[in-house]
């Protein structure tokens, strides 16, 4: 299987204004990769994007967290979220009104269901009379599928000195999603927000 370097930087401002020599950016959201590669089949129609990622980020591994730190972070975060030690929020039900962000809490059961799937199909017995029987395929969440972290922040930039102050509002682990039949990477999805 080929390696796909998955790095995405999304940067956008929801609102910005100047006040007393400062540029205040109320909400910035961006993605920081924390793993340097994904084991996946490369979609032949998307080879160009793979080439671009390989060229731009081939030596970026040293700027990421190492394997031990990655395991410690992902295991600790997932365990805290699935046991209710921390409150986590739905990344798709976040609302913004002006400079205020409203989050919707996810239950522990909802967190445990993230990245988990169950499919039922009928399979025939391998011996006569070859009757069909229902078979359930269960796919559990894999911690190694966490590839990046999304951040939601406010920034203040002093227009004279160009000094910047940042405040993290929340962060979200981002998991890779694969096609169950082909193993091809379909995209990256935030799992849940953790408020700071």
C-alpha positions as CSV (number, residue, x, y, z in Angstrom):
1,X,0.0,0.0,0.0
2,X,1.2,3.4,-0.8
3,X,1.7,6.2,1.8
4,X,-0.4,9.3,1.5
5,X,0.8,12.3,3.3
6,X,-2.3,14.0,4.6
7,X,-1.7,17.5,5.4
8,X,-4.3,20.2,5.2
9,X,-4.1,23.8,6.4
10,X,-7.5,25.5,6.4
11,X,-7.4,29.1,7.5
12,X,-10.3,31.4,7.5
13,X,-11.6,34.4,9.5
14,X,-15.2,34.7,10.6
15,X,-14.8,38.3,11.5
16,X,-12.0,40.8,12.1
17,X,-11.9,44.4,13.2
18,X,-9.4,47.1,14.2
19,X,-9.4,48.6,17.7
20,X,-6.8,50.8,19.4
21,X,-4.0,49.8,17.1
22,X,-4.8,46.1,17.2
23,X,-6.3,43.9,14.6
24,X,-8.7,41.5,16.4
25,X,-9.6,38.4,14.6
26,X,-12.5,36.9,16.5
27,X,-12.5,33.4,15.1
28,X,-9.8,31.5,13.2
29,X,-10.1,27.8,12.4
30,X,-7.2,25.8,11.0
31,X,-5.9,22.3,10.9
32,X,-2.5,21.0,12.0
33,X,-1.4,17.5,10.9
34,X,0.0,15.4,13.8
35,X,0.8,12.2,11.8
36,X,3.0,12.3,8.7
37,X,1.4,9.5,6.7
38,X,-1.6,7.3,6.2
39,X,-1.5,3.8,4.9
40,X,-4.0,3.8,2.1
41,X,-4.6,3.0,-1.5
42,X,-4.2,6.1,-3.6
43,X,-7.1,7.0,-5.8
44,X,-5.8,7.0,-9.4
45,X,-8.0,10.0,-10.2
46,X,-6.4,11.9,-7.4
47,X,-2.7,11.2,-8.0
48,X,-1.8,14.8,-8.5
49,X,-2.9,15.8,-5.0
50,X,-0.7,12.9,-3.6
51,X,2.3,14.2,-5.7
52,X,1.7,17.7,-4.3
53,X,1.5,16.5,-0.7
54,X,4.6,14.4,-1.2
55,X,6.6,17.2,-2.6
56,X,5.5,19.9,-0.1
57,X,5.6,17.8,3.1
58,X,8.0,15.0,2.6
59,X,10.4,16.3,5.3
60,X,7.7,17.6,7.6
61,X,7.9,14.6,9.9
62,X,10.4,16.2,12.2
63,X,7.9,19.1,12.8
64,X,5.3,16.7,14.1
65,X,4.9,14.9,17.4
66,X,6.8,11.6,17.6
67,X,5.1,8.2,17.9
68,X,5.3,8.0,21.7
69,X,3.8,11.4,22.1
70,X,1.2,10.7,19.5
71,X,0.1,7.5,21.3
72,X,0.1,9.3,24.6
73,X,-2.0,12.2,23.3
74,X,-4.5,10.1,21.3
75,X,-5.0,7.4,23.9
76,X,-5.4,9.9,26.7
77,X,-7.8,12.1,24.8
78,X,-9.9,9.3,23.6
79,X,-10.1,7.6,27.0
80,X,-11.0,10.8,28.7
81,X,-13.8,11.5,26.1
82,X,-15.2,7.9,26.2
83,X,-15.3,7.7,30.0
84,X,-16.8,11.1,30.5
85,X,-13.7,12.6,32.3
86,X,-13.9,15.5,29.9
87,X,-16.9,17.1,28.2
88,X,-16.8,17.1,24.5
89,X,-19.0,18.8,21.9
90,X,-20.5,18.0,18.5
91,X,-18.3,19.5,15.7
92,X,-21.3,19.7,13.4
93,X,-23.7,21.5,15.7
94,X,-21.5,24.5,16.6
95,X,-23.2,27.8,16.1
96,X,-21.6,31.3,15.9
97,X,-23.5,34.5,16.7
98,X,-21.2,37.5,16.5
99,X,-18.2,36.7,18.6
100,X,-19.9,34.0,20.7
101,X,-19.6,30.3,19.9
102,X,-22.2,27.9,21.2
103,X,-21.4,24.2,21.5
104,X,-23.7,21.2,21.8
105,X,-22.6,18.5,24.2
106,X,-22.0,14.9,23.0
107,X,-23.0,12.0,25.3
108,X,-20.4,9.3,26.2
109,X,-22.4,6.9,24.0
110,X,-22.3,9.3,21.1
111,X,-18.5,9.7,21.5
112,X,-18.1,5.9,21.6
113,X,-20.0,5.5,18.4
114,X,-17.6,7.9,16.4
115,X,-15.7,5.9,13.9
116,X,-17.5,2.7,14.7
117,X,-19.7,0.9,12.2
118,X,-21.9,-2.2,11.9
119,X,-23.0,-3.8,8.7
120,X,-25.3,-6.8,8.3
121,X,-25.2,-9.0,5.2
122,X,-26.4,-12.5,4.3
123,X,-23.8,-15.1,3.6
124,X,-24.4,-18.7,2.5
125,X,-23.1,-21.6,4.5
126,X,-20.1,-23.3,2.8
127,X,-21.9,-26.7,2.9
128,X,-25.2,-28.1,1.6
129,X,-28.0,-26.9,1.6
130,X,-26.1,-23.6,1.4
131,X,-28.7,-21.7,3.4
132,X,-28.2,-18.0,3.9
133,X,-27.5,-16.7,7.4
134,X,-27.2,-13.1,8.7
135,X,-23.7,-12.0,9.5
136,X,-22.8,-8.8,11.3
137,X,-19.5,-7.1,10.5
138,X,-18.3,-4.7,13.2
139,X,-15.6,-2.1,12.7
140,X,-14.3,-0.4,15.8
141,X,-12.6,3.0,16.0
142,X,-8.9,2.9,15.4
143,X,-6.8,5.4,17.4
144,X,-4.3,5.5,14.5
145,X,-6.9,7.1,12.3
146,X,-6.5,10.4,14.2
147,X,-4.3,12.4,11.7
148,X,-4.7,16.1,12.7
149,X,-6.1,18.6,15.1
150,X,-8.4,21.4,14.3
151,X,-8.1,24.6,16.3
152,X,-10.7,27.3,16.9
153,X,-8.9,30.5,18.2
154,X,-9.2,34.3,18.6
155,X,-6.2,36.4,17.5
156,X,-5.1,39.9,18.4
157,X,-2.3,41.4,16.3
158,X,-0.7,44.7,17.3
159,X,-0.5,46.7,14.0
160,X,2.6,48.7,15.2
161,X,4.8,46.0,16.7
162,X,3.2,43.1,14.8
163,X,3.1,41.1,18.0
164,X,0.4,38.5,18.1
165,X,-1.6,37.0,21.0
166,X,-3.7,33.9,20.5
167,X,-6.4,32.3,22.6
168,X,-7.5,28.8,21.9
169,X,-11.3,28.4,22.3
170,X,-11.4,24.7,21.4
171,X,-9.6,21.9,19.6
172,X,-10.8,18.8,17.8
173,X,-9.1,15.6,16.9
174,X,-9.5,14.8,13.2
175,X,-9.8,11.3,11.9
176,X,-9.2,9.8,8.5
177,X,-12.3,8.1,6.9
178,X,-11.8,5.3,4.4
179,X,-14.1,3.6,2.0
180,X,-15.0,0.3,3.6
181,X,-14.9,-1.6,0.3
182,X,-11.8,-0.2,-1.4
183,X,-9.7,1.2,1.5
184,X,-9.3,4.5,-0.3
185,X,-9.1,7.6,1.8
186,X,-12.4,9.5,1.5
187,X,-11.5,12.5,3.6
188,X,-10.9,13.9,7.1
189,X,-13.6,14.5,9.7
190,X,-13.4,16.3,13.1
191,X,-14.5,13.9,15.9
192,X,-15.5,16.4,18.7
193,X,-14.6,19.7,20.1
194,X,-12.7,20.0,23.5
195,X,-13.2,23.5,25.0
196,X,-10.3,25.1,26.7
